């Protein structure tokens, strides 16, 4: 199974500042035949269901604010929130879907 | 509007079985793979498994932690996906979500809580 490791486990960022969450996979999730990274990011606010933010490593889901962006390729990926808002307090998960599915352990983002 | 509604959760004793249902609407269920994801209290997300559409033979895949214990099935005539859970253990206590697809999940149900306890 592909193991997904996020860092840090928790993060405190001031309002308006940049937040960066990292995700590393134990093997590449880049599929060479289509040059796509099989990597998604989710946001889960307290008491809510997870919400898809990013898929194919860098494609923003419809309706997701453009302060959220995804980058990286192969085994190393990053979710960036360019200017933190109060409503961004949540736990963030990366997920690989290259070989069945595995999630990272989550990163708790606080202000 | 896509809707996924899970049902069937509750309190069950260790060693017993339980079947969860996921009723779908707002999309062509028969063409869609369906997945299950669970979340233990205060913990992260754990993929449980998926079932492909019947166009792909209705093939299933499971996480190692539930393989040979859980079975996913589907009834396209009723737009329902099922999760049959057998030989339940306390560590199976979680909110169980159904989702559409087998790659990334842009639609989630509200989840149903399964508590395994004597």
Boltz contact constraints between the chains, C-beta under 6 A:
constraints:
  - contact:
      token1: [A, 40]
      token2: [B, 104]
      max_distance: 6.0
  - contact:
      token1: [A, 49]
      token2: [B, 108]
      max_distance: 6.0
  - contact:
      token1: [A, 52]
      token2: [B, 104]
      max_distance: 6.0
  - contact:
      token1: [A, 52]
      token2: [B, 106]
      max_distance: 6.0
  - contact:
      token1: [A, 55]
      token2: [B, 104]
      max_distance: 6.0
  - contact:
      token1: [A, 93]
      token2: [B, 45]
      max_distance: 6.0
  - contact:
      token1: [A, 97]
      token2: [B, 103]
      max_distance: 6.0
  - contact:
      token1: [A, 100]
      token2: [B, 61]
      max_distance: 6.0
  - contact:
      token1: [A, 101]
      token2: [B, 47]
      max_distance: 6.0
  - contact:
      token1: [A, 103]
      token2: [B, 45]
      max_distance: 6.0
  - contact:
      token1: [A, 105]
      token2: [B, 44]
      max_distance: 6.0
  - contact:
      token1: [A, 106]
      token2: [B, 44]
      max_distance: 6.0
